[in-house]
Amino acid sequence: MNEMQECRQQRAVVIGGSMAGLLAAGVLSGFYEEVIVVEKDELPDGPELRPGTPQAFHPHRLTPRGLELLERYFPGFNEELLGHGAPSTLNGFNHMSNEHGILVMGPDPENHASCTRSLLEWVIRRRARAVPGIRFLTKQEVTGLLSPPDSTAVTGVLVRERGSEGQRRTLAADLVVETGGRVSRLTAWLNELGYEVPAPDRLHLNLGYSTRRYRVPDGTERSWNVIHTSGCASEGRATGVFSPIENGLAESVLYSAGGVYPTTEAERYAQEAGALTSPVLAEAIRDLEPLGPPRAFRVPELVRRRYGHMTRWPAGLLVLGDAFCHFDPIFGQGITVAAMEAELLEECLREERGQPREGFELRVLGRMQELIEPAWWLNCTAALRWKGVEYTGTVQLEGVEFAQRYLDQYHRHVMQEQSMELYGLFWAVNTLLAPPNELVRPELMDAVLAGASENDRAWFDALAQQHGVRTSGLPAVLLPSFFCSTAAEVPKA
């Protein structure tokens, strides 16, 4: 018996059986004899939609970082997706466009599956069920946390059958992990235990997206892995994304924020697709057979909880996934962030060697708070371009206007230079594979701003003069600390 096995504790309970819950269960199975996933839905036997994931009809993308971590915790899942009819990205091309131009990237050297959320979650759930010690308790709703009279710890949960008014029963646990998503009741439960929870940060986004699925005729030659047409927020023009999914189907989504929602009317969908900054998406769906009308999904706001900044927290309780912080779906960061949080949880448990010491939970939450900072800031900075989007929080966002104007010049430069490397770098940062400071290296900033218009260049020069630094020193004085990988000296003017 190895050291980790000797340190295994008895039981962990995970609230929620979606992707964050499955990842948490996969990690915890290495540290607890029994991991119980409590899920309010009756989980389907196949890759089907279910009430608890209303977003599942709409496109989901796995980033390279997310793929890497899912493969680590559930080896072979990508091959299983391919075996269930998901198309491979191998040798496909990506058509990327924005208001500044078009860039075609490829052929893709990776054999990654492109699929629906329903198929992805079903495959991962099957693999989680096969892990010794993990079991699922379905159609059960968690109604509260168990705690001793002094409320210093969480010792389990109260559950009852969903939809019933029957008596609640207790489920004891050494650790409870809340992964209940955007509808999480954790703040209310903590308040009931006497904990003062800081007000969350909110991005009042009012985003909407409209998704339509299509059947691809047999024999149709497929060249695009993804068609991604970035919107133009200043003009209120939507973003559009198209890609193939499993079993000879494809999907397209139109997305916009600020309360201007894409249509769900079948006869207008193609028309709105044709109004994107590139006609390629509209051309891709023109000859496909629609499978029903477009479906809408709305997200009024994004919320970041500040659990990691609390000074008191009960032992035996953790939270991750959308219950901690949720993101703009168009970036495809949610599953990746949940996987990164699961990886961090594993690292912290190993550091404690399976026997967490006093303050363990707050240390984990503090590190998770740091982990989600870049994704949250990137989401807010991008969304605040849209008229009608507002941010409210206890701490103001740093460097938003500078970042927005610089990134506009960055995208212009990418399209002018037809640089797949720089476009790839931007998406590597947005998908959390590369650190944000890579976008503002001094030599890169010089190249990007060299092609700026006289008026734009004057704006950056005036800002640099105002702060007494060179233009390349602006990131260090304006942007959040996670942009600075080292404590390098700020270039003086």
N, C-alpha and C positions, 0 to 999 in steps of 0.2 A: 504494500500500500504506500503510495507516495505522500508527500507532505500535504498537498492540497486536499487529497481525499481524507486525511486525518483531521483537517480543519473544517470539513463540510458541516454546515448547520442543518437544521431540520427542515423548515418549510419557508418558502417565499410565496407570496400571492401577488399576481400581476392583475391589475384592473384594466380590462380591455384587451381584445384579441386581434386588434388590427396590426399594422406593420410594426409600429413602435412596441406594442406588447409582445409580438412574436420575437423581435430582436432582443428585448429585455429577457424574455424567458430563455432564449438560447444562451445568453450569457450567464444567467443565474443558475442554469442547470449544472454548471461546473463548480458551483459553490454551495448548493443546497441539495439535500436528499430528495426533496419534493418541491416542484414548482407548479402551482395551480393558477391557470389563466381563467379569470372570471369574465365571461362575455355575455352581454345582454341579448344578443341575437341568437337565433338558431342557425348555426353555421351550415352553409350548403355543402353538399357532397361533391359538387363540381365547381368550375369557375363561373359562378353566377353572381349577379348583383344581390346585395343585401341591404336592409334598412340602415344599418349602422355606418355605412360608407356611401352616403348619397353622392359623393364626388367620384365614385368609381366608374361611372359611365364615361367620364371625361378623360382626356389624355393624361397619362402618367409617363414620366421619363426617369430612367435611372442614370445618374451621373457616373462618370468613371470611378469616383471615390465611393459612391454608393454600391456600385457593382462589385468593387474590390472587397468591401466589408461584408456584403451579403454572401459572396462566394466563400469568404472565410468562415462565417458562422453556419452557412448551409451549403456545404460543398456540392457542386454538381447541379445547382438549381438552374443555371443558364442553359445547360444541355437539356434539362428536363423541359424548360420552356420551349426550346427549339423542337423537341420531340412532340410537343402538343400543338404544333402548327404555327408557332411564332416565327416570323421571317427573320433572317439573319441580316445584320448590317454589313457583312463582308462584301467589299468591292462596290458598295453603294456610294452615292454622292449626296452631299448636303448643299442645298441651295439657300444661302443666307443673304438677306437683303434688308436695307433700311433706306431712309430718305436720301442717303448719300450715294447709294449705288448697290451693286450686286457682286457677290463673291461665291464662286462654286468651289467647294472643298471635297476632296476625295482622290482616288477611291479609298474607302475606309478599310484599314487593315485588320479590324477587329471583328470577331465572329460573335457579336452580341445579339441577344434576342430583342425584338421590338413587339410589345404586347400590351394588353389591357391590364388595368389594376386588378380586375377580378381574377385573371389567370395568374398574375404574379402572386397575389395574396394566397390563392388556393395552393399553389406549388410550395410556397414557403410554409404555409400551415401544415401541409402534409409532412414536410420534413421536420417541423417542430414536434408534431405528434409522434414521430418515430424516435425522438430523443428520449432515452430512459429517464424517468423521473418527471417529465412534463405531462400534465394532464389538463384537460379543458372542462370547465364547469359552465355549460351554456344555458341560455334563457334565464340567467340569474342576474339580478341587478344589485349593485352595491349601494346601500342606503346610508352608510356612515362608517366611521372608524372606531375601532375598539381602543380604549385607553384606560390606564389606571386613574384613580381619583385625582392625582396631581397633574395629569395630562402631560407628563414629561416624555411619554413614549407612545407609540402606536403598536398594539399587540395583535392586530388582526382587523377584520372587517365584519360588518353586518350585511347579510345578503337575504334576498327573498326572490321567489320566482317572479320574473318580469310580468307586469300586468295584473298581478294578484294583490289582494289586500291581506294576504296571509301573514302569519307570524314570521318575524325575522329570525334568522338563526345566525350563530356566530361561526366565524372561520378564523381560527387562531393562526398567527404567522410570526416568524422571527423578523421578517422584512416584508413591507407592503410597497409596491411600486405602482404609482398611478400613471396610466397611459391612456386615460379616457378621452383624449382628443379635445377638440374645441368646446365640447359641451361638458368638460370636466367640472365637477362640483367641489374640487379640492379647497378652494378658498373658503367656501361656506363651511366645509367640515373643519378646517383649521380655526375659523372664527368660533365655531361651536365648542372647540376645545380651549378657547381663551387666548388664541394667538392673534396678534395684530399683524395683518398682512399688508405690505405696502401697496399703494395704488399701482396698477399696471401701466405700461406704456401702450398707447393705442394709435394705430394708423387708420384713420377713418377713410377707407379706400372706396367703398361702394363699387367694387369691381363686379363685372359680369362676364361670363363666357358662354358661348353657344356652340354646341358640338353636334356634328352630324356624321353618321357612319355610312359607308358605301360598300357595295360588293364590286370587287375588281374582276372583270371578265377573264375567263381562262385564257391563257396564252398572252396576256398583256405583259409587255416587257417593262420591268421595273428598274428605274435608274435612280430614283430619289429615296434615300433613307429618311430625310427630313427636308421639308420646305419650311423655312422660318422667315417670315416677313415682319420685321419689327415695325411697330406703329409709330406714328408721329404725334406725340402728346400735345404739342403746341397747336396742331391742326385738328385734334380730336380724332385722328385716324387710327383704326384698330390694328392690333397685332393679329397675325394669322399663322397657324401651324398645321401642317399636313404630314401624315406618315402612314405607312402600312402597319396593320396589326395582324393577329393570328387568323388562320383559316380563310385566307383570300379576301380579307376585309381591309379597309382603310378608314381613317378618321381625319376630320379637319375640325379646327376650333378657331373661332373668332373671339377676341378678348379686348376689352377696354375697361378703363377705370373712371372714377369721378361721376358715376351715376348715369353715364351714357351707355346703354346696354345693347349688345348686338342682337339682331333679330332672331326670333324663333319661328318666323313664317317661312315655309318652304320656298315660296315663290320669290322671296326677297333675299334668301341666303346667298345664292350665287351672285346676285347683284352687289351685295356688300363685300363678298370675297373679291369681286372685280375692282372694288374701290381701294384695295390695299396698295401699298407703295410699290408692289411688284405684281404683274398679272399671272405669275407662274402658278400660284395656288389655285386660282380660278380655272386655269387651263387644265390643271391636274384633275380636278373634280368634274370637269365638264362632261366627260363621256362615261362617268361611273354611275352605277345604279344606286340611288339613295335607298337606305333601309329605314324608312320612316322620317318624320320631321325632325328638325333640330331640337335639341334639348338644352335648356338653360340651367345655369348654376350661378348663384349669387353669394358674394362674401362681403358683408357690410363693413367689416373691419378686421384688421390683424391685431393680435394682442400678444404682448410680451410680459409675462409675469416676472416679478422681481423676487422670487423665492430665494435666490442665491444671495440676496442682500439683507436677509433677515438676521437678527441677532439671536433669536430663540427659534428652535425647531425641534419637533419631537424625534427622539431616537426611533429607528425602525421604519422610517418613511422616506421614500424618494419619489421623484416625478421626472418624466422625460417625454419627448415627443411634443405634439401639438398642445398637450395640457400645460406645458411649460412655455412654449412660444410657437406660434404658427405663422406661416410665411405665404407670400404671394404664389399661388400655384403655377404661374406661368414660368417661373424660374426652375421648377422641379427640384427644389431643395429639401422638401419636407422629409422624405424617406432617408435622404443622405444625412441630414442633421440627426435624425433618430438613430441611424446606424453609428454615427460618430459619438453620440451620447452613450450608446450601448458599449462601444469600445472604451470610452472613458470610464464607465462604470466597471468594466472588467479590470482595467488598469488599477483603479482605486481599490477594488476588492483584493487584488493580488498584492498590492502594497500593504494592505492590512492583514494579508495572509489568512483571509477568510474569517477573521475575528475582529470586526470593526471596533475601534476604540471610541471613547467619548468625543463627540463632535464630528464623527465620521460623515454623517449625512450632510451637515452644513458645508464641510470641505468639498464634498462631491458637488453639491448644488452651486457653490461658488465657482468651481472649475467649469461646470456646465454653462453658467452665466457667461463666462469669458468665451467659451466655445461658440455660443450663438451670436455674440456681438457683431462679428463681421457680416453674417448673413442678414441680420436684422437691419443694420445700417444700409447695406446695399439695397435691400427691399425698399426701405423708406426713401432713399435718395432717388431711386428710379421712379417710384410711384408719385412722389411730390411734384413731378413734372406735369401731372394731369390736373387740369382745372377742377376744383371741387374736392381734391384730396387734402386732408388736414392731419397733422400729427399733434397729439397731446401726451405729455409725459413729464415726470418729475425732473428729468435731465434733458436739456435741449440737445438736439442732434448737432454734431460738429461738421463744418465744412461742406454743407450740402450744396450751396450755390457754386462754390469753387469746383466741386466734384462734377456737378452737372455740366458746367461749361467746359471743363477739361475733357470729360468723357465724350461730349459732342465733337470736340476737335479730334479726339482719339479715333472715333468711328469714321470721321471724314478722312483722316490720314490712312486708316486701314483700307478704305475703299479706293482712295487715290493710288495707293501703292499696291493694291491687290495682294495684301499680305495675309496669307493663311496663318502664318506664325503669330502675328499680333491679334488676329481675330480669335485664334485658339487660346491665346493668353487671356483675353478678356473673359471667355467662357470658362476657362480653368479657374479664374478668380471667382466668378459668379456661381460656379458649382463646387466651390470650396476645396478644389484640388491644389490651388496655388495661393500663396499669401497675397493680400491686397497691395502690399508695397511694391510688388512686381510691376504694377501699372504705372507707378510714378517714379521709376528710376530716373535720375537726373538726365542721363543720355537719351532715354526714351522721351522724356518730357521735351527736351530740346528739339528732337526730331519732329514730334507731334506739333509743337507750337510754331515751328519754322514755316509751316504751310498755312498758318492761320491768316485770316484777313487782317488788314491794318487795324480795323476797329477792335477785333477780338484780341489781337496782340497787345493793343494799348490797354485793354481792360486788365489783362494779366500783369503787364508791367506796372500799372498804377497800384494794383493790389500788392505787388512785391515791394514797391517803394513805401507804401503805407506801413508795411510790417518790417521794413528795414532788412530785407533779405533778397537774395537773387530769386528769380522765378522758380528755379529748381528747389529752393528752400521752402516754398509755400506749403507743400504737404506736411512738413514737420511742424509747422506752426498752426495749421488750420484743420488738419484731418485727425480723426481719433487715433489714440495711441497704438492700436493694432496695425496701423499702417507702417509703423517704425519697427523694423526687425532688429535694429541696433540703436544704441544711443549715439548715433553719429552726429557730428557737429553740424549745425544748420549753416548752409552757405550764406555768408553775409553779402549785402549789396555793395 
